[in-house]
Amino acid sequence: VMGFIQCLEQARHDYRVNCDDDHDCRGGGMTADTPVWVCAYANNKWALGGDITEDPRQSEFAKAMRIAKGRTISILDEEGTVFSRIWCMFQIFLTLMSSKGAMAEENSKNGFLSVYTTHTHIYRETDNSEEEERKAVGIILGGSTSDLGIFERICTRETSFPFKLIKKVLSIYVEKANASYEPDRIHILNALLGNTGDRINDNPPATHEKYVELNNKFWGSFASSATALQHAAREGGEGWIKMIEAFANGGMEGELRFNFNSNGAFGELTAAQATQLVAHLPPTIESLIIAEANYGVEFLEALIERVKQLHDMKELTIENTLVGGDGGGQQVGLRLAEILSTNTTIERLNLWNTDLIGTDSVEQWGDALMKNNTMTELNLKLIGYA
């Protein structure tokens, strides 16, 4: 019970800030009146009969989650046992995929998943030397409201989340989740597939694309955190490949920032790992910032090839990144220019302190950008120019 309280208290602290509409949607400025779904005490465990219906989408469980606007806090033990249960995976479905399929309502949006566990650690502020002991830590896709959208703050807050729990999550499959009452498992799996009426009692298939979609979204909620990628890179091998694949398929949205400086969040990655990472960027991101990635031609080529596949991206920034060699950067830069000539989503391009454009390639860049009808802003600071 004490651990449960510690997790909720840390969540309240992490969500204490409310500065804008996005913070408000996420539950920022959390008070006793902020509706948040916490399965552990939201249902009366001693009298569930009135709460559970044959179609789980009509249950009091689902109705309460809609009132909470998809804000969900899951609290894990050290084995992540909760996610082996089918009702808990149904709450993940309602949280992460509530805007899709049969569960979608008018103007519905995906919810916000916060996963906490007890773990005593020392938290150090990113911008000063202050330290404090914390009893719990959470992973939150997109960060908490107190992170203010600042990547370094998110990394610092989440860095102590136990990696063994993250690895455990990547071995969980919704179709294999357990139920105390077998009909519940059948009803929930059918609900995930969009079956209604009498079909809610169909024998669910062993495999289905809807299971894959939810599993990917679920795994990505963890694999998209910097701490997951950092630990997986240190271990290397098959675990690293599995993590970046989960990262790629997780549906992360918004801004993604990678700083490869030796003191940055991803400074420990080898050139091969950094190249693999950018080749697995989630296709759903809207803004990408690459900083201090001095890994040479192969890295930039992998990045440019992936940019071609990012059909939701509106802004691209490459800063303090050099290819080196005799005109090597300009040659790679022309490949980026070629892709941008037909790109229909990127509105802002920022190239700060790179060698991707130079006197030998500026004319070709101009020709390429003249063909682009989407970009409205180009910001350049070239090597050797003020």
Secondary structure, DSSP 8 states (H G I E B T S, - for coil): -HHHHHHHHHHHHHT----SHHHHHHT-S--TTS--B-HHHHS-TT--TTT--SSGGGSHHHHHHHHTTTEEEEEE-TT-GGGGBHHHHHHHHHHHSTTSGGG--TT----EEEEEEEEEEEEE-SSSS-EEEEEEEEEETT--GGGTT-HHHHHHHHTTS-HHHHHHHTT--GGG-B-SSHHHHHHHHHHHHT--GGGGGS---S--HHHHHHHHHHHHHHHTSHHHHHHHHHH-HHHHHHHHHHHHHS---SEEEEE-STTSTTTT--HHHHHHHHTT--TT-SEEEEES----HHHHHHHHHHHTT-TT--EEEEEEE---SSSHHHHHHHHHHHHHHH-SS--EEEEEEESSS-TTTHHHHHHHHHT-SS--EEEEEETT--
